[in-house]
């Protein structure tokens, strides 16, 4: 008997190489690389949804388009290798994710990014867009699980009534 357990990569911390490797193992259209990390994460998320049987036709169609655009980008990369003009704002998405995970508000994130990059190119609306994207990528966690994790971390016990009230506040 063989073990068919699939180990999913972390969509937040996996490298491009890890995402490509997972994608190629579970897709019939292998790629050498993705256009960028966000595309890679989206593609891997689509593969995971398909493996879990939770994908919908619209998502699969979007994934198909991304595969085609990734392949086109690879071909273009072979033809013309254009050097980047600036790395000044490189990694904004990863920094926004880190700050969102820390629980900061959009306003606080804008301030952090302005301090980090020394400019005001990332607006409040941009951070709101990143937050929506992050919410779509992050699996939903039941409020009960959040409260239980907090109680375990701080070694606290609550009555059933207090627990229910705290869960309703987390929602």
C-alpha positions in Angstrom: 0.0 0.0 0.0 1.4 3.4 -1.0 1.0 6.6 0.9 -0.9 9.1 -1.3 -0.8 12.0 1.1 -0.1 15.3 -0.7 2.0 17.9 1.2 0.9 21.4 0.2 3.4 24.2 0.1 3.0 27.3 2.2 1.4 29.9 -0.1 3.0 32.7 2.0 6.6 31.5 2.6 7.4 29.1 -0.3 10.0 30.1 -2.8 9.3 30.4 -6.5 11.3 27.1 -7.0 9.1 25.3 -4.4 5.9 26.5 -6.0 7.0 25.5 -9.5 8.1 22.1 -8.2 4.7 21.5 -6.6 2.8 22.8 -9.6 4.7 20.6 -12.0 4.2 17.5 -9.9 0.4 18.0 -9.9 -0.3 19.6 -13.3 -0.3 18.3 -16.8 1.2 21.6 -18.1 4.6 22.0 -16.5 6.3 25.4 -16.4 9.9 26.5 -15.8 8.9 29.5 -13.7 5.9 31.7 -13.0 5.6 35.3 -14.2 5.9 36.4 -10.5 5.3 34.9 -7.0 1.7 36.1 -6.9 1.0 34.2 -10.1 2.7 31.2 -8.7 0.7 31.3 -5.5 -2.5 31.7 -7.5 -1.6 28.7 -9.7 -0.7 26.5 -6.8 -3.9 27.5 -5.0 -5.8 26.4 -8.1 -4.0 23.0 -8.1 -4.7 22.5 -4.4 -8.4 23.3 -4.9 -8.5 20.8 -7.7 -6.7 18.1 -5.6 -9.2 18.7 -2.8 -12.1 18.6 -5.1 -13.2 22.2 -4.3 -12.3 23.9 -7.5 -15.0 25.6 -9.6 -15.0 25.9 -13.4 -14.4 29.6 -13.3 -11.2 29.2 -11.2 -10.0 26.5 -13.5 -10.5 28.7 -16.5 -8.5 31.5 -14.8 -5.8 29.0 -14.0 -5.6 28.0 -17.6 -5.2 31.6 -18.7 -2.5 32.1 -16.1 -0.6 29.0 -17.3 -0.8 30.4 -20.9 0.4 33.8 -19.8 3.2 32.2 -17.8 4.4 30.2 -20.7 4.1 33.3 -22.9 6.2 35.2 -20.4 8.8 32.4 -20.5 9.0 32.6 -24.2 9.3 36.4 -24.1 12.1 36.0 -21.5 14.0 33.9 -23.9 13.8 36.4 -26.7 14.4 39.7 -24.8 16.0 39.9 -21.4 15.2 43.4 -20.1 17.0 44.4 -16.9 15.0 45.9 -14.1 15.3 49.6 -13.8 14.7 49.7 -10.1 14.3 47.4 -7.1 13.2 50.3 -4.9 9.7 48.9 -4.1 10.6 45.2 -4.5 8.8 43.0 -2.1 5.9 45.3 -1.2 3.4 42.4 -1.3 5.5 40.2 1.1 5.8 43.2 3.5 2.1 43.9 3.4 1.4 40.2 4.1 3.7 40.3 7.1 2.1 43.4 8.4 -1.4 42.0 7.8 -0.4 38.9 9.8 0.7 41.2 12.6 -2.8 42.6 12.7 -2.0 46.2 11.6 -4.7 48.4 10.1 -4.5 49.7 6.5 -3.5 53.1 7.8 -0.7 51.7 9.9 0.5 49.5 7.0 0.7 52.6 4.7 2.8 54.4 7.4 5.1 51.3 7.8 5.6 51.0 4.0 6.3 54.7 3.6 9.0 54.4 6.4 10.4 51.2 4.9 10.6 52.4 1.3 11.1 56.1 1.9 8.3 57.2 -0.5 4.5 57.5 -0.7 3.9 55.3 -3.7 1.8 52.8 -1.8 -1.6 54.3 -1.1 -4.4 53.4 1.4 -6.4 52.1 -1.6 -3.5 49.9 -2.6 -3.2 48.4 0.9 -7.0 47.8 0.9 -6.5 45.9 -2.4 -3.7 43.9 -0.9 -5.9 43.1 2.2 -8.7 41.8 -0.1 -6.2 39.7 -2.0 -4.8 38.4 1.3 -8.3 37.5 2.6 -8.9 35.4 -0.6 -5.6 33.6 -0.2 -5.9 33.0 3.5 -8.1 30.0 4.5 -11.0 31.0 6.7 -10.5 30.1 10.3 -13.5 29.5 12.5 -13.8 31.9 15.4 -14.0 29.0 17.8 -10.6 27.9 16.6 -9.1 31.4 17.1 -10.5 31.6 20.7 -9.3 28.1 21.5 -5.8 28.9 20.2 -5.7 32.1 22.3 -6.9 30.3 25.5 -4.4 27.5 25.0 -1.6 29.9 24.3 -2.3 31.9 27.5 -3.4 28.8 29.5 -6.8 30.2 30.3 -10.1 28.5 30.9 -13.6 30.0 30.4 -17.1 29.1 31.3 -19.3 28.0 28.3 -21.2 31.3 28.5 -18.0 33.4 28.5 -16.6 31.3 25.6 -19.7 31.8 23.6 -19.7 35.5 24.2 -16.0 35.8 23.2 -16.6 33.7 20.0 -19.4 36.1 19.1 -17.1 39.1 19.6 -14.4 37.5 17.3 -16.9 37.1 14.5 
